[in-house]
Amino acid sequence: MRSNVGLESWMFLNYISLIYYYRIYQKLVMKKLLDRYSVSDVLLHLSKIRRARVSGHWMDLEKPKQARMLCEKLGIHIT
């Protein structure tokens, strides 16, 4: 790190990432999906959801089937 501000920013982002990691992990445990999916799998599938800006408005592109099914199983809504 080149400065204290950079180090603090990096630490803050890691802290926020860790919170979200364990929220996803907790959802997998609650829904009994941990034997099928890992947190990395969930993040990989959700990273394929895309949005595009068309004529000044944001539109959701078609969600991949695997990501859509995973969202339904976990009970999360991506908008």
Long-range contacts (C-beta under 8 A, 24 or more apart in sequence): 27-74, 27-75, 27-76, 28-74, 31-73, 31-74, 31-75, 33-73, 33-74, 37-70, 42-70, 42-74, 45-70, 46-70, 46-71, 46-78, 49-78
